[in-house]
Structure formats: structure tokens, C-alpha cells
Amino acid sequence: MKRAGFTLVELLVVIAIIGMLVGLLLPAVQQARSAARRMSCANNLRQLGLAMLNYESNNRGFPIGMYTFAGDDISIRGGEHWRNDHCWYSQMGPYIEQMAWYQMMDFNLSFSHKNNLEPRRIKIPTFACPEDIGLTENEWNSVTWARVRHNYVVNWGNTDYSQKEKEGVAFRGAPFQPREKTALSVVKDGLSNTLLMSEVRIIPHNGDGWGGSISDGSISLGCAFTGWNPPNSGIADETWQGCLNNADYPAMGIPIPISVLTEVQVIVARSHHTGGVNRVHCDGSADFASNSIDAAIWRAMSTAWGGTEELEETTPLNH
């Protein structure tokens, strides 16, 4: 009796149909995975936002944004420049269940002092967006400079790191500042209307070289974003560049930064999520900001005591 079977043509047709089905389903699967990663990132920011609010409740203010700043006398902080000092990042340990990490630190010395090498090298998953390349070592072979690059940064206001007027636009407050804690009562625009934190893209490790300010968020140098330009802006960040390989920036979808003095940096909120960035507000709520958000609204949301109307009256915004 002759056994039934598939002909070669029939097999090819079946394979073609399977290929078409896979081709149709794969984008949907990838989209679902991307959405899951975006939600996971939002959850990280939500956890950090709640940690910030718990800190504020216990200490009558958000964490000190930067322990020292340009022009400060830092002789008691191990001789390091302000840009290598502690920022809000190293103060979060007790509020994100990382007490052991927190207790390793010597806050009487700069974060980049050799005595703080061990805590500088610890990678904490809460600070990593799953859509990006992951927590990255920076200058790992250096006792002084070794640290971890991560994705989450605090809101430094509507101008630049100096928190002063920029191109005719007045600085109108922020939830974080150098040297001092900022009380929640400073936020006059409404907690849900004021940004607390957002994202940046990680610059990959380049041998033993330094990758620049962006994503260097564990120290004062890169601990914040400013609302001067909207999310994922095509306008270049303004940073103390100093990196060895400019190709690192375009590879991560970031325009090569404009080199400026550290104290007047403008670091843009950026992410690898399609269409925008995650953000958390001063009331602890997290949501997604579209790249198409009006630049005036984004800048206004980065202020603590300003408004869209006041900002629009000062000077045209960059787009």
C-alpha cells in the first residue's frame, strides 16, 4: 500500500506560510516586550520617587543635590573637585533597601575619594532602565575614578546647572540644589505639575577612558537633567565633554554635545523607549512624556515656582 506524504511543493508552501506568520507576529512580540520594559522602567522611577518622598518626610527636604559646587572650599573633602563629589544618589540607600551599601560610604570625603571605592563600584538594579545597555563601569581600573553609570537623574530646573538665568530666561526653582536639602513646600506649582526625576541614556564604557557627563549620575557632574530642551531633543546637550570617543554619542542616538564649563551644563532627558521618556513627579506619580510635548510645557514642568505663561514671556524656546 502506498504511504501518503507531502510533496516538496507542499512543504515549501507550509514553510512559506509559517514564515509569513512569524513575520506578522514578531513585531507584535517585540512591541509587547518593549512595552514591558517601559513599564519596568516606570516602576523603577516610581520606587525612586517614593524613596525621595520618604526621605523628604524624614529629613524635611529632598536629598542634597550636590554636596559641593563650583567655587566651594573643598579642602575637607579629600581634595577632589566638586564635580566628583556625592550627590543625591549616595543618600538613597536607606530608602531603597540598600542600607549596607549606604553604610560603606564616608560622607566626610568626596565620593571619588579612594576610601569610597567599594560603594562606588556596586551596581544597584533599581538605577537601570531595562531598555538600555545596563549599568556600566566607568574607568574601572582607577581607584579614584571608578564608578557606575546609570539611567536616572533628578530635575535641576529650567536653565542649567548654575541654576541662574540663561539667555534671558530666569531660573524658577527646582526640587534639588547644591549644598542644601529642598523642602517640599518650595514646590509652588503643584506637586503633580512639577518634575522630580527622569531618564538619560547610558554612554558605554570605552576602555579606560571617560565617556563624558551624560549618565555619570552617581556623582555631581552628571546627577541631573535640566528642562531647557524637551525630551530626546535633536539639540545637543551642553556638557563638560572630555571624552575619548565622540562616536559613543551617535551610537547611542545622542547628538555630540557642545563643550561648556561644568557649572553651566544642560543635560537633556533621553531614553531608548519609542516616542518619549518616563518621568516621576513630585507627588510620586510616574508617567510617560512624549517627545512631541510642547517645549514650553516641559520647561515649565521643570520649575518649582514658575508657570508656562511666565516662561513664554521671557524668550523663545529652543525646539
VEXDREN-2710 file (C-alpha; in Angstrom, 1 decimal):
% VEXDREN-2710
k/r/px/py/pz
1/MET/0.0/0.0/0.0
2/LYS/1.4/3.4/-1.0
3/ARG/2.0/5.7/2.0
4/ALA/0.7/9.3/1.8
5/GLY/3.1/12.1/2.2
6/PHE/3.8/15.8/1.5
7/THR/5.3/16.8/-1.8
8/LEU/8.2/19.2/-1.9
9/VAL/5.9/21.9/-3.2
10/GLU/3.5/21.4/-0.3
11/LEU/6.4/21.5/2.2
12/LEU/7.6/24.8/0.7
13/VAL/4.1/26.3/0.8
14/VAL/3.8/25.3/4.5
15/ILE/7.3/26.8/5.3
16/ALA/6.3/30.0/3.5
17/ILE/3.1/30.3/5.4
18/ILE/4.9/29.7/8.7
19/GLY/7.5/32.4/7.7
20/MET/4.7/34.8/6.9
21/LEU/3.0/34.2/10.3
22/VAL/6.3/34.7/12.1
23/GLY/6.9/37.9/10.2
24/LEU/3.5/39.1/11.2
25/LEU/3.8/38.1/14.9
26/LEU/7.4/39.2/15.5
27/PRO/6.8/42.9/15.5
28/ALA/3.8/42.4/17.9
29/VAL/6.0/40.3/20.2
30/GLN/8.8/42.9/20.1
31/GLN/6.3/45.7/20.8
32/ALA/5.0/43.8/23.8
33/ARG/8.5/43.2/25.1
34/SER/9.3/46.9/24.7
35/ALA/6.1/47.9/26.5
36/ALA/7.0/45.6/29.4
37/ARG/10.5/47.1/29.6
38/ARG/9.0/50.6/29.6
39/MET/6.7/49.6/32.4
40/SER/9.6/48.2/34.4
41/CYS/11.5/51.4/33.9
42/ALA/8.5/53.4/35.1
43/ASN/8.3/51.2/38.1
44/ASN/12.0/51.9/38.9
45/LEU/11.3/55.6/38.7
46/ARG/8.2/55.2/40.9
47/GLN/10.2/53.4/43.5
48/LEU/12.8/56.2/43.5
49/GLY/10.1/58.8/43.6
50/LEU/8.6/57.3/46.7
51/ALA/12.0/56.9/48.2
52/MET/12.6/60.6/47.7
53/LEU/9.3/61.5/49.3
54/ASN/10.1/59.2/52.3
55/TYR/13.5/61.0/52.6
56/GLU/11.8/64.4/52.5
57/SER/9.3/63.4/55.2
58/ASN/12.1/62.1/57.5
59/ASN/14.6/64.9/56.8
60/ARG/12.4/67.9/56.0
61/GLY/13.7/68.2/52.4
62/PHE/14.7/66.2/49.4
63/PRO/18.3/64.9/49.4
64/ILE/21.1/67.4/48.8
65/GLY/21.5/67.6/45.1
66/MET/25.3/68.1/45.2
67/TYR/27.4/68.2/48.3
68/THR/29.7/70.9/46.8
69/PHE/29.6/73.1/43.8
70/ALA/31.8/75.4/41.7
71/GLY/33.9/77.8/43.9
72/ASP/33.3/75.9/47.1
73/ASP/36.2/75.3/49.6
74/ILE/36.5/71.6/49.3
75/SER/39.8/71.1/51.3
76/ILE/37.9/69.0/53.9
77/ARG/36.5/66.7/51.2
78/GLY/39.7/64.9/50.2
79/GLY/40.9/67.5/47.7
80/GLU/38.5/66.4/44.9
81/HIS/36.8/68.9/42.6
82/TRP/33.1/69.4/43.2
83/ARG/32.0/67.5/40.1
84/ASN/33.4/64.3/41.7
85/ASP/31.5/64.7/45.0
86/HIS/28.5/63.0/46.5
87/CYS/25.1/63.8/45.1
88/TRP/21.5/62.6/45.8
89/TYR/22.4/59.1/44.5
90/SER/24.6/58.0/47.5
91/GLN/21.9/59.2/50.0
92/MET/19.2/56.9/48.8
93/GLY/20.5/53.7/50.4
94/PRO/18.2/53.6/53.5
95/TYR/15.1/54.3/51.3
96/ILE/15.6/51.7/48.6
97/GLU/16.6/48.8/50.9
98/GLN/20.3/49.3/50.4
99/MET/21.4/50.1/53.9
100/ALA/24.6/48.0/53.7
101/TRP/25.7/50.0/50.6
102/TYR/24.9/53.3/52.4
103/GLN/26.9/52.4/55.4
104/MET/30.0/51.8/53.4
105/MET/30.2/55.4/52.4
106/ASP/32.3/58.1/54.1
107/PHE/30.3/61.3/53.5
108/ASN/33.1/63.4/55.1
109/LEU/35.1/62.7/51.9
110/SER/34.3/63.2/48.3
111/PHE/32.5/60.3/46.6
112/SER/35.5/59.9/44.3
113/HIS/38.0/59.6/47.2
114/LYS/39.8/56.2/47.4
115/ASN/38.0/55.5/50.7
116/ASN/34.7/55.3/48.8
117/LEU/35.9/53.0/46.1
118/GLU/33.9/49.9/47.3
119/PRO/30.4/51.6/47.3
120/ARG/31.2/53.4/44.0
121/ARG/31.6/50.1/42.3
122/ILE/28.4/48.5/43.5
123/LYS/25.7/48.1/40.9
124/ILE/22.1/48.5/42.1
125/PRO/19.5/47.3/39.6
126/THR/16.9/49.9/40.6
127/PHE/19.0/52.5/38.8
128/ALA/18.9/50.7/35.4
129/CYS/16.3/51.1/32.6
130/PRO/15.9/47.6/31.0
131/GLU/15.5/49.2/27.6
132/ASP/19.1/50.5/27.8
133/ILE/22.5/48.6/27.8
134/GLY/22.6/48.1/31.6
135/LEU/24.6/49.6/34.4
136/THR/28.1/50.3/33.0
137/GLU/31.5/50.5/34.6
138/ASN/33.4/53.8/34.1
139/GLU/37.2/53.9/34.3
140/TRP/37.1/50.7/36.3
141/ASN/40.8/50.3/36.7
142/SER/41.2/53.6/38.5
143/VAL/41.0/53.7/42.3
144/THR/39.9/57.3/42.2
145/TRP/37.5/57.5/39.2
146/ALA/35.9/54.0/39.0
147/ARG/32.1/54.3/39.3
148/VAL/28.9/53.1/37.7
149/ARG/26.9/54.9/35.0
150/HIS/23.1/54.7/35.3
151/ASN/19.8/55.9/33.8
152/TYR/18.0/58.0/36.4
153/VAL/18.6/61.7/37.2
154/VAL/16.9/64.4/39.2
155/ASN/15.3/67.6/38.0
156/TRP/17.7/70.6/38.2
157/GLY/15.3/73.2/36.9
158/ASN/14.6/75.1/33.7
159/THR/18.0/76.6/32.9
160/ASP/21.4/74.9/33.5
161/TYR/23.5/73.5/36.3
162/SER/24.3/77.0/37.7
163/GLN/20.6/77.4/38.5
164/LYS/20.8/81.0/37.2
165/GLU/19.4/83.0/34.3
166/LYS/20.1/81.6/30.9
167/GLU/19.7/83.5/27.7
168/GLY/17.3/85.9/29.3
169/VAL/15.2/83.1/30.9
170/ALA/15.0/83.4/34.7
171/PHE/15.7/80.3/36.9
172/ARG/12.4/79.5/38.7
173/GLY/13.3/76.9/41.3
174/ALA/13.8/73.2/41.3
175/PRO/13.3/70.3/43.7
176/PHE/17.1/69.8/44.1
177/GLN/20.0/72.2/44.7
178/PRO/23.7/72.2/45.8
179/ARG/24.7/72.0/49.4
180/GLU/21.2/72.1/50.9
181/LYS/18.0/70.0/51.1
182/THR/15.0/71.4/49.3
183/ALA/11.7/71.3/51.3
184/LEU/8.6/70.1/49.5
185/SER/7.0/73.4/50.4
186/VAL/9.3/75.1/47.9
187/VAL/7.3/73.5/45.1
188/LYS/4.6/76.1/44.5
189/ASP/3.4/74.9/41.1
190/GLY/1.7/71.8/42.5
191/LEU/3.4/68.5/43.2
192/SER/1.7/66.7/40.2
193/ASN/2.8/69.5/37.9
194/THR/6.5/69.5/38.8
195/LEU/9.1/67.0/37.6
196/LEU/11.1/65.2/40.2
197/MET/13.2/62.7/38.1
198/SER/13.5/61.4/34.5
199/GLU/15.9/59.4/32.4
200/VAL/19.2/59.7/30.4
201/ARG/20.8/57.2/28.0
202/ILE/23.9/55.4/29.2
203/ILE/27.2/56.1/27.5
204/PRO/29.1/52.8/27.1
205/HIS/32.4/52.1/28.7
206/ASN/35.3/53.0/26.4
207/GLY/38.3/51.1/27.6
208/ASP/39.8/53.1/30.5
209/GLY/38.6/56.4/29.1
210/TRP/35.9/58.7/30.4
211/GLY/32.6/58.9/28.5
212/GLY/31.6/62.4/29.4
213/SER/29.0/63.9/31.8
214/ILE/25.9/62.1/30.4
215/SER/24.8/59.1/32.5
216/ASP/27.6/59.8/35.0
217/GLY/24.8/60.2/37.5
218/SER/26.5/58.7/40.6
219/ILE/28.5/61.9/41.1
220/SER/27.6/65.6/41.0
221/LEU/28.9/66.0/37.4
222/GLY/26.0/64.1/35.8
223/CYS/23.4/63.7/38.5
224/ALA/20.7/65.8/36.9
225/PHE/18.8/66.8/33.8
226/THR/17.6/70.3/33.0
227/GLY/14.3/71.2/31.3
228/TRP/15.9/73.7/28.9
229/ASN/15.3/71.4/25.9
230/PRO/12.4/68.8/25.6
231/PRO/12.9/65.0/25.9
232/ASN/15.2/63.3/23.3
233/SER/15.8/66.7/21.7
234/GLY/17.8/66.9/18.4
235/ILE/19.5/69.9/20.0
236/ALA/22.9/68.8/21.5
237/ASP/23.4/68.6/25.3
238/GLU/25.9/71.2/26.7
239/THR/28.4/69.3/28.8
240/TRP/31.9/69.2/30.0
241/GLN/32.7/66.7/27.3
242/GLY/36.2/65.5/27.9
243/CYS/35.5/62.1/26.4
244/LEU/37.9/60.0/24.3
245/ASN/35.5/58.8/21.6
246/ASN/32.8/61.0/20.2
247/ALA/31.3/58.1/18.3
248/ASP/29.9/56.8/21.6
249/TYR/27.3/59.5/21.4
250/PRO/25.8/58.9/17.9
251/ALA/26.0/55.2/18.6
252/MET/23.5/55.8/21.5
253/GLY/21.4/58.2/19.5
254/ILE/22.7/61.3/21.2
255/PRO/23.9/64.4/19.3
256/ILE/27.6/65.1/20.0
257/PRO/27.5/67.5/23.0
258/ILE/28.6/71.1/22.9
259/SER/31.6/71.6/25.3
260/VAL/31.0/74.1/28.1
261/LEU/32.1/74.7/31.7
262/THR/30.7/72.1/34.0
263/GLU/28.7/74.6/36.1
264/VAL/26.6/75.6/33.1
265/GLN/25.8/72.2/31.7
266/VAL/22.5/71.4/30.0
267/ILE/21.7/67.7/30.1
268/VAL/18.6/66.6/28.2
269/ALA/16.2/63.9/29.4
270/ARG/16.6/61.0/27.0
271/SER/15.7/57.3/26.7
272/HIS/15.6/54.4/24.3
273/HIS/11.8/54.0/24.7
274/THR/9.9/54.6/21.5
275/GLY/8.4/58.1/21.5
276/GLY/9.5/59.6/24.8
277/VAL/10.8/59.3/28.3
278/ASN/9.5/58.1/31.6
279/ARG/9.3/60.7/34.4
280/VAL/8.2/60.9/38.0
281/HIS/6.5/63.9/39.6
282/CYS/6.9/65.5/43.0
283/ASP/3.8/63.7/44.2
284/GLY/5.4/60.3/43.4
285/SER/3.3/59.6/40.3
286/ALA/5.1/58.2/37.3
287/ASP/4.0/58.6/33.6
288/PHE/5.4/58.8/30.1
289/ALA/6.3/62.1/28.4
290/SER/6.1/62.2/24.6
291/ASN/8.9/63.6/22.5
292/SER/6.2/65.8/21.0
293/ILE/5.4/67.6/24.3
294/ASP/5.4/71.3/23.9
295/ALA/8.8/72.7/24.8
296/ALA/7.3/75.5/26.9
297/ILE/5.3/73.0/28.9
298/TRP/8.3/70.7/29.5
299/ARG/10.4/73.7/30.7
300/ALA/7.5/74.9/32.9
301/MET/7.2/71.5/34.5
302/SER/10.9/71.6/35.4
303/THR/10.3/74.7/37.6
304/ALA/9.2/74.7/41.2
305/TRP/7.7/78.2/41.2
306/GLY/7.2/79.3/37.7
307/GLY/4.5/78.7/35.1
308/THR/4.1/78.2/31.4
309/GLU/2.8/81.7/30.8
310/GLU/5.7/83.3/32.7
311/LEU/8.3/81.3/30.8
312/GLU/6.8/82.0/27.4
313/GLU/7.0/85.7/28.1
314/THR/10.8/85.7/28.6
315/THR/12.3/84.3/25.4
316/PRO/11.5/82.0/22.6
317/LEU/12.2/78.3/23.4
318/ASN/14.6/76.1/21.6
319/HIS/12.9/73.4/19.5
END
